[in-house]
């Protein structure tokens, strides 16, 4: 099992999760502006999950259906990102959890929070 960063991180790119990751598996991507997890490096420690302010990180076994494609996106995008291990400023357009949940509701989805968030 591995963890997956979903579209909830898109244009938010909070880096709280990177600072607690013992496996250094987070990569910063510029287009789209977000973070992704290298599935080959992730040790499934779950330390990153409660650190994400928008609950964008899920275990691959608990991904909501509308985020199922993000497992493959993480694998693909990690190749164009730069490893990041420190906490820094969020993306200038970042939003909070309520705004993320509102986007999901507007898309017709029922917001589902990750376990351990």
N, C-alpha and C positions, 0 to 999 in steps of 0.2 A: 504494500500500500504506500501511497505517497500523498502529498497535499497539493492542492491546485489553487492558484489565484484566478479568480473569476472576473467578469466584466465590472463587478462592483468597484474594482480598483482603477478602472479606466478613467483617466483625467483626475484621479485623486492622488495616487502614488504616495501614500503615507509610508514612511520607512521604519516605523516602530518595530515591525516584524523582523527586519534585517538585523537589528541590533541584538536580538535574543537568539538568533539562529546559530546553533553550535556547528552546523554542517556547512555553513557558507554557501547556501544553495539559491540565494535570491539574485536575480538579475534585473537591472534597470533597463527598460525599453523606452525609447523616445517616441516611436510611432507604431502603435498607440502609446500614449504616455501612461505607463503603468509598471508594475513589477510582475515577474513570473518566477516560478520555482523550477529548478532543474530536477526532473523526476529521478534522474540517475544518481543524484547527490543527496536528496532528501532522505533523512533517517526516520521520519515519521514520529518525531518526538512531541509534536503538537505544541511546542512552546510559542510558535508564531500566531496560532489561532486566536487566543484571547488578546493579543497585542494590537490587532488590526481594528482601527476605529470604525470601519464600515463593514466589518465581518465579511471580508472578501475571500477568505481562505477556508476551504473545505477539504476534508479527507476525500480522496477520489471515490470512495465507496458511499459517500453521503451527498454527492452533488445533486442539487435539484435538477430535474429534467431539462429546464431551460438553460442550464449551464453545462450540460454534458459535453459540449464541444470544446470546452476550455481545457480539458485534459490534453488534447492534441495541440491546442494553441500554445500552451505552456511549453510543450516539447519543441515546437517550431520556433517560438519567439526567443527562447533562451539562447539560441544560436546568434541572434543579432543584438543581444543585450550585453551590458557590462556588469560583472559581478559587483554587488554592493553589500557591505557588511556593517555600515554605520547608519545611525539615525540622522536624518537631515530634514530639510524643509519639505513639506508636502507640495504637490503640484499647485501652481497659482490658482487654478480653477477648482480646487478640491471642494468636495461637499461633505455633509455629515450623513450619518446613518439614516436619519429620517428622510433626507432627500433621495438617498439610494432606494429606500423602501417605496417612496412615492413613485420613482421611475418604474420600479417593478410592477407596482399596482397599475400604473397607467398603461403598461404593456400587457395587462391582463393576467399577470402572474400573481400568485400568492407568495409574499416574501417568506422565505424559510431561512432561519438563522442556523449557522453551523453549530454542531455540538461543541461544547467546551468554549464557546465564544464569551 
